[in-house]
């Protein structure tokens, strides 16, 4: 269990579909910093469901599992691009399924902080410092974080990636994802905009494995990534990078383009 903010009730949420093994990173990351983790299964395939069930069995008092069947239609029979469209259409409802579980839990176990990540994300080891500063800053209620993006390996950093997204919130029972707003900017916080931006404190894992790179490409009907993206190598796992180190890597002029890279670890320039 964590050795910081021990008097708080920190809850984490994640929705899973058919990511398979990759969702372990998100679940393990949330377990390392949260008292309770809420997992929403969105018509998950057997492999993903077995992983979730395994975590539920291992942590019966810390993991609460729900599903989306009462709120959104099934994706069964859809093509991958159609499934991507479905996820965009029902994004707010899918997240709200998770929020509903947290709100019910809050009635008997008051929640202080809620953390919501995607199933292909995890936090860096610097996140305890972020949480402590966040909680002790009264006029801030939402944290936006720009991710570290990796490619093929936990030691390969790429410049292609997501913009900053809201990830951490001081919990209020009124929080809602409906109507959905981009970058995970939920009501009521998107109205008040008391935001703190804290880059390089989570890692986006969507391109870590060949299986997930292929799935991501087919969902978006893309055959290649951004071939002009800059590829760089670090000597430690990406999630051990401090924000300062991640910034050094991002700004370094030493790189190879993704389109020119042979995919081998040692052929990417070593920055740190």
N, C-alpha and C positions, 0 to 999 in steps of 0.2 A: 504494500500500500504506500501511497505517497507520504512524504515527510514535510509537506508544505500545505498551507491553507487547510489544515486538518479539521478545523471547526466548520468548514463549509460542506454543503452537499452539492457536488459537481456531477452532472449527468451528461452522458454522451449519446448521440443518436447516429444511426447509419441505416440506409436502405440498401438492400441487396437484390440483385436480379439473377444473372447467370455468369458471374465473374469467376466462380471456382476459387482456386487457391489464392488469388490476388486479394480477396476480401479479408484474409487472415491478418494482413498488415493493418488494415483499418480497425478491426476488432481488437487486436492486441494493443494498438496504440491507444485506443479509448480506455481499455482496461487498465493501462498503466497510469492514467491520470484521473479517471472518473470513478465515483462510488458505484454508480449503476449505469449500465449500457442498454439502450433500447434498439433492437434490430427489427426492421420492417422487411419482411420477405414479399417481393413483388412477383408472384408466380415463378419463384426460383426453380432452376433445374435441380435434378436429384443431387448432383455433386455439391452445389452451393448449399442446398437445404441440409445435407448431411454435415457439412462443415458447421453451419449455424447450430444444428442440433447437438453437435459435439461440444461446442462452447457452452451451450445452455446446460448440458449435463455436467460439465466441469465446473461451471460457476452458477449454480442454480439460484443463489441469493443475490447475484450481481447482474445477471442478464435477464431481460424481459423481451420476449419475442412476440411480434404481431404480424399481421399480413394486410394486404391491400384489397382483398377480394370484395369487401363490402363497399368500397369507394370507387374503384376504377375497373373498367372492363378488361378481360383477359387478352393477352397478346398471342394466344395460341392460334396458329395458322397464319400469322403475319410474316412478311419478309423482314429481314433485318432493317432496311430503311424505313419500313412501316412501323417497326417497333421503336425506332429512334423518334419518329414523328409522334408516336403515342406518348413516349416519355416526355417530350417537350410540351405536348398538349395538356398532359395531366401532372406536370411537375409539381405544381402547388398542392394538388390533392395527395400525391404520393408522399410528400414531406409532411403534410398535415396528419396523415395516418400516424406518423412517428410522434408528432407534437401532441396528438390526442392521448397517447399512452403516457407521455411525460406529464401532461396536465392532470390526468387521473392519479398518477403517482404522487404528484405535488400535494394533493388533498390530505394525504397522511404523512408524507415525507417532504416537507418544504424544500424546494430546489433553489439554489443560489445562482449557479452558473449552468448554462446549457451549451454544449458543444455539438455541432452537427457537421459531419464530413461525408464525402462521397465514399463509395466502397473501394475506390482505387487511390485512396489518399492515406497519409499517416503524418503525424507530427514529428518534428525534430526533437532532439534531446534538450533543446533550449526552451521548450514550451513552459516548463515550470516558472522560469523568470518572467515570461510574458504574462502568465496567469496571475502571479503575485502583484505585478505592477498594475495590471488591469483592475483587479479587485480593489486595490488601494488608491485608485484614481476615481473619485466620486462622480465627476462630470462626464465620464465615458461609459457607454453601455454596449458598444459593439466593436469587435475587432475585425478589421479587414486584413487578410494576409495574402501576399503574392507567393506562389509556390516555387520550389526548386523542381525543375522538370528533368527527369532522367530518361535515358534511351538505352535499351538492351541490357543494362547492367547498373547496379547500385553505385558504381564508381564513375559512370559516364553522365555528365551534365550537358543538357542541350538548351539552346536559347529559345526553341519553340515552346510555347506553353500558354498557360492561362493568365489572365489578368487577375488582379486582386479580387478575392471573394470574402464575404463575411463568413466567419467560422465560429465565433465565440460570442456569447451574449449573456448579459445579466438577466436572469430569468424573470419574466412577468407572465402571469396567467393569460394575458391578452395576446401573447405572441401568436402569429398566424402566418401561414404561407399562402393564404388565399385573399385576394388575388395574388398570383405569384409575381415576384419582381426579380429581375436579373441580378446575378451575383449574390444570390442568397440573402437579399436585403429584405427582411420580413417586416410586416406590421407588428407593433407600432413603431419600430425603430427606424424604418425608412422615412417616417414623418419627422422625427426629431433630429436625426442625423448627428448624433453624438458619437462620432467614429474615431477610432484610433487605428492607424495603419501600421502594420508590423510585418515587413517583408521577410521572406526566406525562413519561415518557421513551420512550413509543412512541405511534404514531398508528394508530387503527383506521379503515380506509378502506372499510368495507363499504357505506357510504352515499355514496361519492364520486360515482359515475356513475349515471345513470338505469338502465342495464343491470343494474348490481349491486344497486341498490335494489329493482328489480323481482324479480330472482332471489332476494334475501334474503326478500322478502315472500312469494313463492310457496312457498319452501321451508318457511316457518313458518306458512303459511296465514293471513297477515296482509295486509290491504289498505292499512293505514296504519301510520306510525310512531307514536311517542308524541306526540300532538298538544299535550300540555302541556309538552313539552321546551323548554328555554330556548335561544334562538338568539342568538349574538353574533358579531361580526366582528373580525378582527385584520388588521393591515396587512402581515404577513409570512406565508409558508407555515407551516402548523401545525407542521411538523417542525423549524422553526427556533425555536420557542418554548422558552425556558428553563423549568424547573420552577416558578420563582418567577412568571414571566409567566403560565404556564398556570393557576396557582393564583389569580392576580388575575382572570383571565378567568372562571374557574369561580365565584368568590365575588362577582363584580360584580352589583349590583342593576339594571344596565342591560341589558335583554334584550327580545326579542319571542318570543312563543310560536310553536312550529312551526305550530300550527293557524291562526295569524293571518298567517303569513309568505307573501309572494307568490313566494318563491324567487329574488328578485333580490338580487345581492350588496350593492348600495348601500342596500337597504331594511332591512338588519340593523344594529343599533347597533354603532358602532365603539368597541372597548374599548382596544386598543393600536395 
